Protein backbone atom coordinates (compact mmCIF):
# COMPACT_ATOMS: atom_id res chain seq x y z
CA UNK A 1 0.00 0.00 0.00
CA UNK A 2 1.13 3.52 -0.82
CA UNK A 3 2.09 5.18 2.53
CA UNK A 4 0.34 8.39 1.44
CA UNK A 5 -2.92 6.47 1.04
CA UNK A 6 -2.34 4.61 4.31
CA UNK A 7 -1.84 7.73 6.41
CA UNK A 8 -4.52 9.76 4.69
CA UNK A 9 -7.06 7.03 5.39
CA UNK A 10 -6.05 6.73 9.06
CA UNK A 11 -5.30 10.42 9.71
CA UNK A 12 -8.23 11.10 12.03
CA UNK A 13 -7.27 8.21 14.32
CA UNK A 14 -3.68 9.43 14.58
CA UNK A 15 -4.93 12.97 15.25
CA UNK A 16 -7.04 11.71 18.16
CA UNK A 17 -4.42 9.38 19.65
CA UNK A 18 -3.04 10.45 23.06
CA UNK A 19 0.20 8.60 22.19
CA UNK A 20 0.86 11.18 19.49
CA UNK A 21 -0.75 14.28 20.97
CA UNK A 22 0.79 14.04 24.45
CA UNK A 23 3.02 10.96 24.73
CA UNK A 24 6.04 10.57 27.00
CA UNK A 25 8.49 11.35 24.18
CA UNK A 26 6.77 14.67 23.42
CA UNK A 27 6.93 15.69 27.07
CA UNK A 28 10.60 14.68 27.16
CA UNK A 29 11.33 16.78 24.07
CA UNK A 30 9.54 19.75 25.62
CA UNK A 31 11.70 19.50 28.74
CA UNK A 32 14.90 19.44 26.64
CA UNK A 33 13.83 22.56 24.74
CA UNK A 34 12.98 24.64 27.80
CA UNK A 35 14.54 28.11 27.69
CA UNK A 36 16.01 27.49 24.20
CA UNK A 37 15.12 29.76 21.30
CA UNK A 38 15.33 29.07 17.57
CA UNK A 39 14.80 31.09 14.43
CA UNK A 40 13.49 28.71 11.74
CA UNK A 41 12.65 25.10 12.58
CA UNK A 42 11.69 22.07 10.50
CA UNK A 43 9.54 19.15 11.64
CA UNK A 44 9.86 16.10 9.37
CA UNK A 45 7.05 13.56 9.10
CA UNK A 46 4.85 15.86 11.15
CA UNK A 47 1.67 13.77 10.90
CA UNK A 48 -1.08 15.64 12.75
CA UNK A 49 1.42 18.31 13.75
CA UNK A 50 1.86 17.74 17.48
CA UNK A 51 5.66 17.99 17.48
CA UNK A 52 5.49 21.08 15.26
CA UNK A 53 3.11 22.71 17.72
CA UNK A 54 5.43 21.91 20.61
CA UNK A 55 8.55 23.37 18.98
CA UNK A 56 6.58 26.43 17.84
CA UNK A 57 6.74 27.58 21.47
CA UNK A 58 10.53 27.91 21.10
CA UNK A 59 10.77 28.95 17.44
CA UNK A 60 10.01 32.08 15.49
CA UNK A 61 8.86 30.02 12.49
CA UNK A 62 8.20 26.32 11.95
CA UNK A 63 7.93 24.50 8.62
CA UNK A 64 6.31 21.08 9.02
CA UNK A 65 6.33 18.50 6.22
CA UNK A 66 4.58 15.19 5.61
CA UNK A 67 3.81 12.98 2.61
CA UNK A 68 0.08 12.70 3.46
CA UNK A 69 -2.40 15.41 2.53
CA UNK A 70 -4.91 13.85 4.93
CA UNK A 71 -2.51 14.17 7.83
CA UNK A 72 -1.77 17.78 6.96
CA UNK A 73 -5.49 18.57 6.78
CA UNK A 74 -5.87 17.25 10.32
CA UNK A 75 -2.81 19.22 11.42
CA UNK A 76 -4.14 22.44 9.88
CA UNK A 77 -7.48 21.97 11.63
CA UNK A 78 -5.73 21.50 15.00
CA UNK A 79 -3.51 24.52 14.31
CA UNK A 80 -6.57 26.71 13.80
CA UNK A 81 -8.26 25.34 16.92
CA UNK A 82 -5.15 26.12 18.98
CA UNK A 83 -4.72 29.54 17.33
CA UNK A 84 -1.07 28.90 16.45
CA UNK A 85 0.19 31.32 13.81
CA UNK A 86 3.87 30.43 13.31
CA UNK A 87 3.53 26.90 11.84
CA UNK A 88 3.24 26.25 8.09
CA UNK A 89 2.40 22.78 6.76
CA UNK A 90 3.71 21.52 3.41
CA UNK A 91 3.82 18.27 1.46
CA UNK A 92 7.38 16.99 1.60
CA UNK A 93 9.64 13.97 1.98
CA UNK A 94 12.56 13.42 4.31
CA UNK A 95 14.65 12.14 1.41
CA UNK A 96 14.21 15.35 -0.58
CA UNK A 97 13.71 18.41 1.62
CA UNK A 98 12.78 21.33 -0.61
CA UNK A 99 14.74 23.96 1.30
CA UNK A 100 18.14 25.60 0.66
CA UNK A 101 21.30 24.53 2.46
CA UNK A 102 21.54 25.64 6.10
CA UNK A 103 17.92 26.80 6.32
CA UNK A 104 17.12 25.63 9.86
CA UNK A 105 18.66 25.94 13.30
CA UNK A 106 16.33 23.25 14.69
CA UNK A 107 15.12 20.04 13.02
CA UNK A 108 12.83 17.52 14.67
CA UNK A 109 11.46 14.15 13.59
CA UNK A 110 9.21 12.18 15.94
CA UNK A 111 7.87 8.66 15.35
CA UNK A 112 8.37 8.82 11.59
CA UNK A 113 11.89 7.66 10.69
CA UNK A 114 10.94 3.97 10.63
CA UNK A 115 8.76 4.80 7.59
CA UNK A 116 11.51 6.49 5.54
CA UNK A 117 12.35 4.69 2.29
CA UNK A 118 15.99 5.81 2.38
CA UNK A 119 17.15 6.63 5.90
CA UNK A 120 20.73 7.39 4.83
CA UNK A 121 19.58 9.98 2.28
CA UNK A 122 17.16 11.44 4.84
CA UNK A 123 20.01 11.92 7.32
CA UNK A 124 22.15 13.58 4.62
CA UNK A 125 19.25 15.95 3.91
CA UNK A 126 19.05 16.82 7.60
CA UNK A 127 22.77 17.62 7.56
CA UNK A 128 22.43 19.70 4.38
CA UNK A 129 19.52 21.84 5.57
CA UNK A 130 20.76 22.31 9.15
CA UNK A 131 22.74 25.41 10.06
CA UNK A 132 26.17 25.02 11.59
CA UNK A 133 25.78 24.56 15.37
CA UNK A 134 22.11 23.74 14.76
CA UNK A 135 20.21 21.15 16.81
CA UNK A 136 18.42 17.98 15.75
CA UNK A 137 16.09 15.87 17.86
CA UNK A 138 15.08 12.51 16.37
CA UNK A 139 12.63 10.41 18.33
CA UNK A 140 11.60 6.96 17.15
CA UNK A 141 10.73 3.49 18.26
CA UNK A 142 13.89 1.42 18.35
CA UNK A 143 14.65 -2.28 18.32
CA UNK A 144 17.16 -4.59 19.93
CA UNK A 145 20.72 -5.22 18.74
CA UNK A 146 19.96 -8.91 19.26
CA UNK A 147 19.03 -10.49 15.93
CA UNK A 148 16.20 -12.72 17.18
CA UNK A 149 14.45 -9.86 18.98
CA UNK A 150 14.89 -7.47 16.09
CA UNK A 151 13.59 -9.97 13.54
CA UNK A 152 10.45 -10.61 15.62
CA UNK A 153 9.91 -6.87 15.98
CA UNK A 154 10.28 -6.14 12.25
CA UNK A 155 7.96 -9.01 11.29
CA UNK A 156 5.27 -7.79 13.68
CA UNK A 157 5.49 -4.18 12.50
CA UNK A 158 5.20 -5.15 8.82
CA UNK A 159 2.20 -7.39 9.48
CA UNK A 160 0.47 -4.56 11.27
CA UNK A 161 1.42 -1.76 8.87
CA UNK A 162 2.73 -2.34 5.31
CA UNK A 163 4.12 1.22 5.21
CA UNK A 164 6.66 0.26 7.88
CA UNK A 165 10.24 0.11 6.58
CA UNK A 166 12.53 -0.61 9.55
CA UNK A 167 13.09 0.02 13.23
CA UNK A 168 16.76 0.67 13.96
CA UNK A 169 18.75 -0.35 17.03
CA UNK A 170 20.82 2.05 19.11
CA UNK A 171 23.96 0.80 17.38
CA UNK A 172 22.44 1.39 13.96
CA UNK A 173 21.33 4.90 14.95
CA UNK A 174 24.83 5.75 16.16
CA UNK A 175 26.22 4.62 12.81
CA UNK A 176 23.59 6.54 10.82
CA UNK A 177 24.35 9.75 12.70
CA UNK A 178 28.13 9.37 12.43
CA UNK A 179 27.97 8.52 8.71
CA UNK A 180 25.92 11.67 8.08
CA UNK A 181 28.69 13.88 9.51
CA UNK A 182 26.50 14.79 12.47
CA UNK A 183 27.51 14.70 16.14
CA UNK A 184 25.54 12.62 18.64
CA UNK A 185 25.29 14.68 21.81
CA UNK A 186 22.95 12.56 23.96
CA UNK A 187 20.74 9.48 23.83
CA UNK A 188 17.71 9.26 26.08
CA UNK A 189 15.48 6.19 26.29
CA UNK A 190 11.82 5.84 27.12
CA UNK A 191 9.01 3.62 25.84
CA UNK A 192 5.59 3.81 24.27
CA UNK A 193 3.00 1.68 26.06
CA UNK A 194 0.27 0.18 23.89
CA UNK A 195 -2.58 -2.30 23.72
CA UNK A 196 -2.75 -4.45 20.62
CA UNK A 197 -6.30 -3.67 19.48
CA UNK A 198 -5.83 0.10 19.60
CA UNK A 199 -2.42 -0.28 17.97
CA UNK A 200 -3.88 -2.30 15.07
CA UNK A 201 -6.96 -0.13 14.69
CA UNK A 202 -4.89 3.05 14.40
CA UNK A 203 -2.97 1.68 11.42
CA UNK A 204 -6.02 0.12 9.75
CA UNK A 205 -4.75 -3.46 10.02
CA UNK A 206 -7.01 -5.81 8.06
CA UNK A 207 -9.00 -8.40 10.04
CA UNK A 208 -7.17 -11.44 8.66
CA UNK A 209 -3.85 -10.04 9.88
CA UNK A 210 -5.22 -9.08 13.30
CA UNK A 211 -5.68 -12.73 14.25
CA UNK A 212 -2.20 -13.58 12.93
CA UNK A 213 -0.70 -10.78 15.02
CA UNK A 214 -2.50 -11.90 18.18
CA UNK A 215 -1.18 -15.40 17.60
CA UNK A 216 2.40 -14.10 17.24
CA UNK A 217 2.05 -12.25 20.54
CA UNK A 218 0.54 -15.33 22.20
CA UNK A 219 3.27 -17.68 20.97
CA UNK A 220 6.20 -15.28 21.38
CA UNK A 221 9.17 -16.58 23.35
CA UNK A 222 9.85 -15.73 26.97
CA UNK A 223 12.75 -13.59 25.79
CA UNK A 224 10.49 -11.59 23.45
CA UNK A 225 7.81 -11.20 26.11
CA UNK A 226 10.33 -9.88 28.61
CA UNK A 227 12.01 -7.45 26.20
CA UNK A 228 8.78 -5.95 24.87
CA UNK A 229 6.76 -6.22 28.10
CA UNK A 230 4.07 -8.41 26.55
CA UNK A 231 1.23 -9.28 28.94
CA UNK A 232 -2.13 -10.88 28.28
CA UNK A 233 -5.07 -8.77 29.50
CA UNK A 234 -8.31 -10.63 28.83
CA UNK A 235 -8.71 -10.94 25.07
CA UNK A 236 -6.04 -8.33 24.44
CA UNK A 237 -2.32 -7.83 24.96
CA UNK A 238 -0.44 -4.88 26.35
CA UNK A 239 3.17 -4.29 25.40
CA UNK A 240 5.66 -1.53 24.72
CA UNK A 241 8.18 -0.55 22.09
CA UNK A 242 11.45 1.00 23.28
CA UNK A 243 11.90 4.61 22.17
CA UNK A 244 15.14 6.47 21.56
CA UNK A 245 15.48 10.23 21.69
CA UNK A 246 18.64 11.34 19.91
CA UNK A 247 20.00 14.83 20.53
CA UNK A 248 22.26 15.69 17.60
CA UNK A 249 24.36 18.65 16.54
CA UNK A 250 26.00 19.83 13.33
CA UNK A 251 29.49 20.97 14.15
CA UNK A 252 30.92 21.46 10.62
DRENNU-332217 format. One record per residue (C-alpha): residue number from 1; residue in one letter; chain; x, y, z. Coordinates in pm, 1 decimal, padded with zeros to 6 digits. Last residue first. Example, Ala and Ser with C-alpha at 12.3 -4.5 7.8 and 13.67 -1.06 7.14 Angstrom:
NODE/2/S/A/01367.0/-00106.0/00714.0 $
NODE/1/A/A/01230.0/-00450.0/00780.0 $
This chain:
NODE/252/X/A/03091.8/02145.6/01062.3 $
NODE/251/X/A/02949.4/02097.2/01414.6 $
NODE/250/X/A/02600.1/01983.3/01332.7 $
NODE/249/X/A/02436.1/01865.5/01653.7 $
NODE/248/X/A/02226.5/01569.2/01760.4 $
NODE/247/X/A/02000.0/01482.9/02052.9 $
NODE/246/X/A/01864.2/01133.7/01990.9 $
NODE/245/X/A/01547.8/01023.1/02168.7 $
NODE/244/X/A/01513.5/00646.6/02155.5 $
NODE/243/X/A/01189.9/00460.7/02217.1 $
NODE/242/X/A/01145.1/00100.0/02328.0 $
NODE/241/X/A/00818.3/-00055.2/02209.5 $
NODE/240/X/A/00566.3/-00153.3/02472.2 $
NODE/239/X/A/00317.3/-00428.5/02539.8 $
NODE/238/X/A/-00044.5/-00488.3/02635.0 $
NODE/237/X/A/-00231.8/-00783.0/02495.5 $
NODE/236/X/A/-00604.3/-00832.6/02444.2 $
NODE/235/X/A/-00870.5/-01093.7/02506.5 $
NODE/234/X/A/-00831.3/-01063.2/02883.5 $
NODE/233/X/A/-00506.9/-00877.2/02950.4 $
NODE/232/X/A/-00213.1/-01088.0/02828.4 $
NODE/231/X/A/00122.8/-00928.4/02893.7 $
NODE/230/X/A/00406.9/-00841.1/02654.6 $
NODE/229/X/A/00675.9/-00622.4/02809.5 $
NODE/228/X/A/00877.6/-00594.9/02487.4 $
NODE/227/X/A/01201.0/-00744.6/02620.4 $
NODE/226/X/A/01033.3/-00987.8/02860.7 $
NODE/225/X/A/00781.5/-01120.5/02611.4 $
NODE/224/X/A/01049.2/-01158.7/02345.0 $
NODE/223/X/A/01275.2/-01359.4/02579.2 $
NODE/222/X/A/00984.8/-01573.1/02696.8 $
NODE/221/X/A/00917.3/-01657.7/02334.7 $
NODE/220/X/A/00620.1/-01528.1/02138.4 $
NODE/219/X/A/00327.2/-01767.8/02097.1 $
NODE/218/X/A/00054.3/-01532.7/02220.3 $
NODE/217/X/A/00204.8/-01224.7/02054.1 $
NODE/216/X/A/00239.6/-01409.5/01724.1 $
NODE/215/X/A/-00117.8/-01540.1/01760.1 $
NODE/214/X/A/-00249.8/-01190.0/01817.6 $
NODE/213/X/A/-00069.8/-01078.3/01502.3 $
NODE/212/X/A/-00220.0/-01357.7/01293.4 $
NODE/211/X/A/-00568.1/-01273.5/01425.4 $
NODE/210/X/A/-00522.3/-00908.3/01329.5 $
NODE/209/X/A/-00385.5/-01004.2/00988.0 $
NODE/208/X/A/-00716.8/-01143.6/00865.6 $
NODE/207/X/A/-00900.2/-00840.1/01003.6 $
NODE/206/X/A/-00701.1/-00581.0/00805.9 $
NODE/205/X/A/-00475.1/-00346.1/01002.1 $
NODE/204/X/A/-00601.8/00012.0/00975.1 $
NODE/203/X/A/-00297.2/00168.5/01141.6 $
NODE/202/X/A/-00489.2/00305.0/01440.2 $
NODE/201/X/A/-00695.8/-00013.1/01469.3 $
NODE/200/X/A/-00387.5/-00230.0/01507.3 $
NODE/199/X/A/-00241.8/-00027.9/01796.7 $
NODE/198/X/A/-00583.3/00010.5/01959.6 $
NODE/197/X/A/-00630.4/-00367.0/01948.3 $
NODE/196/X/A/-00274.9/-00445.1/02062.4 $
NODE/195/X/A/-00258.5/-00229.6/02371.8 $
NODE/194/X/A/00026.9/00018.4/02388.6 $
NODE/193/X/A/00299.6/00168.2/02605.8 $
NODE/192/X/A/00559.4/00381.4/02426.7 $
NODE/191/X/A/00900.7/00361.6/02584.3 $
NODE/190/X/A/01182.4/00584.0/02712.2 $
NODE/189/X/A/01548.1/00619.4/02629.0 $
NODE/188/X/A/01770.8/00925.6/02607.8 $
NODE/187/X/A/02074.2/00948.0/02383.0 $
NODE/186/X/A/02295.0/01256.0/02396.3 $
NODE/185/X/A/02528.6/01467.5/02180.9 $
NODE/184/X/A/02554.4/01262.1/01864.0 $
NODE/183/X/A/02751.0/01469.6/01613.8 $
NODE/182/X/A/02649.8/01479.1/01246.9 $
NODE/181/X/A/02868.6/01387.9/00951.3 $
NODE/180/X/A/02592.3/01166.8/00807.5 $
NODE/179/X/A/02797.1/00851.7/00871.4 $
NODE/178/X/A/02812.9/00937.4/01242.7 $
NODE/177/X/A/02435.0/00974.7/01270.3 $
NODE/176/X/A/02359.3/00654.4/01082.3 $
NODE/175/X/A/02622.4/00461.7/01280.9 $
NODE/174/X/A/02483.3/00575.2/01616.5 $
NODE/173/X/A/02132.8/00489.8/01495.1 $
NODE/172/X/A/02243.6/00138.8/01396.3 $
NODE/171/X/A/02396.0/00080.0/01738.2 $
NODE/170/X/A/02081.7/00205.0/01911.3 $
NODE/169/X/A/01874.5/-00034.9/01702.7 $
NODE/168/X/A/01676.3/00066.8/01395.9 $
NODE/167/X/A/01309.2/00001.9/01322.9 $
NODE/166/X/A/01252.8/-00061.5/00954.9 $
NODE/165/X/A/01024.4/00010.7/00658.4 $
NODE/164/X/A/00665.8/00025.9/00788.1 $
NODE/163/X/A/00411.6/00121.9/00520.7 $
NODE/162/X/A/00273.3/-00234.0/00530.9 $
NODE/161/X/A/00142.3/-00176.2/00886.6 $
NODE/160/X/A/00046.8/-00455.7/01127.2 $
NODE/159/X/A/00220.5/-00739.0/00947.6 $
NODE/158/X/A/00520.4/-00515.4/00882.1 $
NODE/157/X/A/00549.3/-00418.3/01250.3 $
NODE/156/X/A/00526.7/-00779.1/01368.2 $
NODE/155/X/A/00795.8/-00900.7/01129.3 $
NODE/154/X/A/01028.1/-00613.7/01224.7 $
NODE/153/X/A/00990.5/-00686.6/01597.8 $
NODE/152/X/A/01045.1/-01061.4/01561.8 $
NODE/151/X/A/01359.5/-00997.1/01353.8 $
NODE/150/X/A/01489.0/-00746.7/01608.5 $
NODE/149/X/A/01444.8/-00986.4/01898.3 $
NODE/148/X/A/01619.9/-01271.7/01717.6 $
NODE/147/X/A/01903.0/-01048.7/01593.0 $
NODE/146/X/A/01996.1/-00891.2/01926.1 $
NODE/145/X/A/02071.9/-00522.0/01874.4 $
NODE/144/X/A/01716.0/-00459.0/01992.6 $
NODE/143/X/A/01464.5/-00227.7/01832.1 $
NODE/142/X/A/01388.5/00141.7/01835.0 $
NODE/141/X/A/01072.9/00348.6/01825.8 $
NODE/140/X/A/01160.2/00696.4/01715.2 $
NODE/139/X/A/01263.0/01040.7/01833.1 $
NODE/138/X/A/01508.2/01251.5/01637.3 $
NODE/137/X/A/01608.5/01586.6/01785.7 $
NODE/136/X/A/01841.6/01797.7/01575.3 $
NODE/135/X/A/02021.1/02115.4/01680.6 $
NODE/134/X/A/02211.0/02374.3/01476.3 $
NODE/133/X/A/02577.6/02456.5/01536.7 $
NODE/132/X/A/02617.0/02502.0/01159.0 $
NODE/131/X/A/02273.9/02540.9/01005.7 $
NODE/130/X/A/02075.6/02231.4/00915.3 $
NODE/129/X/A/01952.0/02184.0/00556.8 $
NODE/128/X/A/02243.3/01969.6/00437.9 $
NODE/127/X/A/02277.2/01762.5/00756.2 $
NODE/126/X/A/01905.5/01682.5/00759.7 $
NODE/125/X/A/01924.8/01595.1/00391.3 $
NODE/124/X/A/02215.3/01358.2/00462.3 $
NODE/123/X/A/02001.3/01192.5/00731.7 $
NODE/122/X/A/01716.4/01144.4/00484.5 $
NODE/121/X/A/01958.1/00998.0/00228.5 $
NODE/120/X/A/02073.2/00738.7/00482.5 $
NODE/119/X/A/01714.9/00662.7/00589.9 $
NODE/118/X/A/01599.1/00581.3/00237.9 $
NODE/117/X/A/01235.4/00469.1/00228.7 $
NODE/116/X/A/01150.5/00649.0/00553.8 $
NODE/115/X/A/00875.7/00479.9/00758.9 $
NODE/114/X/A/01093.6/00396.9/01062.6 $
NODE/113/X/A/01189.2/00766.3/01068.5 $
NODE/112/X/A/00837.1/00882.4/01159.0 $
NODE/111/X/A/00787.4/00866.1/01535.0 $
NODE/110/X/A/00921.5/01218.5/01594.0 $
NODE/109/X/A/01145.8/01415.1/01359.3 $
NODE/108/X/A/01282.9/01751.6/01467.5 $
NODE/107/X/A/01511.9/02003.8/01301.6 $
NODE/106/X/A/01633.1/02325.0/01468.6 $
NODE/105/X/A/01865.5/02594.3/01329.6 $
NODE/104/X/A/01711.6/02562.9/00985.8 $
NODE/103/X/A/01792.3/02680.3/00632.0 $
NODE/102/X/A/02154.3/02563.8/00609.8 $
NODE/101/X/A/02129.8/02453.3/00245.7 $
NODE/100/X/A/01813.8/02559.8/00066.0 $
NODE/99/X/A/01474.1/02395.9/00130.0 $
NODE/98/X/A/01278.5/02132.8/-00061.3 $
NODE/97/X/A/01370.6/01840.9/00162.4 $
NODE/96/X/A/01421.2/01535.5/-00057.9 $
NODE/95/X/A/01464.8/01213.7/00141.0 $
NODE/94/X/A/01256.4/01342.3/00431.0 $
NODE/93/X/A/00963.8/01397.2/00197.8 $
NODE/92/X/A/00737.6/01699.2/00160.0 $
NODE/91/X/A/00381.7/01827.2/00146.4 $
NODE/90/X/A/00370.8/02151.5/00341.4 $
NODE/89/X/A/00240.0/02277.9/00675.6 $
NODE/88/X/A/00323.8/02625.0/00808.8 $
NODE/87/X/A/00353.4/02689.9/01183.8 $
NODE/86/X/A/00386.6/03042.9/01330.6 $
NODE/85/X/A/00019.1/03132.3/01380.6 $
NODE/84/X/A/-00107.0/02890.1/01645.3 $
NODE/83/X/A/-00471.6/02954.3/01733.0 $
NODE/82/X/A/-00515.1/02612.1/01897.7 $
NODE/81/X/A/-00826.1/02534.2/01692.1 $
NODE/80/X/A/-00656.5/02670.5/01379.6 $
NODE/79/X/A/-00350.5/02452.2/01430.8 $
NODE/78/X/A/-00573.4/02150.3/01499.6 $
NODE/77/X/A/-00747.8/02196.5/01163.2 $
NODE/76/X/A/-00413.9/02244.1/00988.4 $
NODE/75/X/A/-00280.9/01922.4/01141.5 $
NODE/74/X/A/-00587.0/01725.0/01031.8 $
NODE/73/X/A/-00548.7/01856.6/00677.9 $
NODE/72/X/A/-00177.2/01778.4/00696.3 $
NODE/71/X/A/-00250.7/01416.8/00783.3 $
NODE/70/X/A/-00491.1/01385.1/00493.1 $
NODE/69/X/A/-00240.3/01541.0/00252.6 $
NODE/68/X/A/00008.4/01270.1/00346.0 $
NODE/67/X/A/00380.9/01297.7/00261.0 $
NODE/66/X/A/00458.0/01519.0/00561.3 $
NODE/65/X/A/00633.2/01849.6/00622.1 $
NODE/64/X/A/00631.5/02107.7/00901.7 $
NODE/63/X/A/00793.5/02450.4/00862.3 $
NODE/62/X/A/00819.6/02631.5/01195.4 $
NODE/61/X/A/00885.8/03002.4/01249.3 $
NODE/60/X/A/01000.7/03208.4/01549.0 $
NODE/59/X/A/01077.3/02895.3/01744.0 $
NODE/58/X/A/01052.7/02791.1/02110.4 $
NODE/57/X/A/00674.5/02758.0/02147.3 $
NODE/56/X/A/00657.6/02643.3/01784.4 $
NODE/55/X/A/00854.7/02336.8/01897.6 $
NODE/54/X/A/00543.3/02191.0/02060.9 $
NODE/53/X/A/00310.7/02271.4/01771.9 $
NODE/52/X/A/00549.4/02108.4/01525.6 $
NODE/51/X/A/00566.3/01799.4/01747.7 $
NODE/50/X/A/00186.2/01773.5/01747.8 $
NODE/49/X/A/00142.0/01831.2/01375.4 $
NODE/48/X/A/-00107.8/01564.0/01274.8 $
NODE/47/X/A/00166.7/01377.1/01090.1 $
NODE/46/X/A/00485.2/01585.6/01114.6 $
NODE/45/X/A/00704.7/01355.8/00910.4 $
NODE/44/X/A/00985.7/01610.3/00937.3 $
NODE/43/X/A/00953.8/01915.4/01164.3 $
NODE/42/X/A/01168.6/02207.5/01049.9 $
NODE/41/X/A/01264.8/02510.4/01258.0 $
NODE/40/X/A/01349.0/02870.9/01173.8 $
NODE/39/X/A/01479.9/03108.7/01442.6 $
NODE/38/X/A/01533.0/02907.3/01756.8 $
NODE/37/X/A/01511.9/02976.2/02129.8 $
NODE/36/X/A/01600.6/02748.7/02420.4 $
NODE/35/X/A/01454.2/02811.0/02768.5 $
NODE/34/X/A/01298.2/02463.7/02780.4 $
NODE/33/X/A/01383.4/02255.9/02473.6 $
NODE/32/X/A/01489.9/01944.4/02664.0 $
NODE/31/X/A/01170.3/01950.4/02873.9 $
NODE/30/X/A/00953.7/01974.5/02561.8 $
NODE/29/X/A/01133.3/01678.4/02407.0 $
NODE/28/X/A/01059.9/01468.4/02716.1 $
NODE/27/X/A/00693.5/01569.3/02706.7 $
NODE/26/X/A/00677.4/01467.4/02342.0 $
NODE/25/X/A/00848.6/01135.0/02418.3 $
NODE/24/X/A/00603.7/01057.3/02699.7 $
NODE/23/X/A/00301.6/01095.8/02472.6 $
NODE/22/X/A/00079.3/01403.6/02444.5 $
NODE/21/X/A/-00075.0/01428.5/02097.0 $
NODE/20/X/A/00086.4/01118.1/01948.7 $
NODE/19/X/A/00020.2/00860.5/02219.5 $
NODE/18/X/A/-00304.1/01044.5/02305.8 $
NODE/17/X/A/-00441.6/00938.5/01964.6 $
NODE/16/X/A/-00704.4/01171.1/01816.2 $
NODE/15/X/A/-00492.7/01297.4/01525.4 $
NODE/14/X/A/-00368.1/00943.2/01457.6 $
NODE/13/X/A/-00726.5/00820.6/01431.6 $
NODE/12/X/A/-00823.4/01110.1/01203.3 $
NODE/11/X/A/-00530.2/01042.0/00970.8 $
NODE/10/X/A/-00605.2/00673.1/00905.8 $
NODE/9/X/A/-00705.8/00702.9/00539.4 $
NODE/8/X/A/-00451.5/00976.4/00469.3 $
NODE/7/X/A/-00184.5/00772.8/00641.5 $
NODE/6/X/A/-00234.2/00461.0/00431.3 $
NODE/5/X/A/-00291.9/00646.6/00103.8 $
NODE/4/X/A/00033.8/00838.5/00143.6 $
NODE/3/X/A/00209.1/00517.8/00252.9 $
NODE/2/X/A/00113.1/00352.5/-00081.5 $
NODE/1/X/A/00000.0/00000.0/00000.0 $
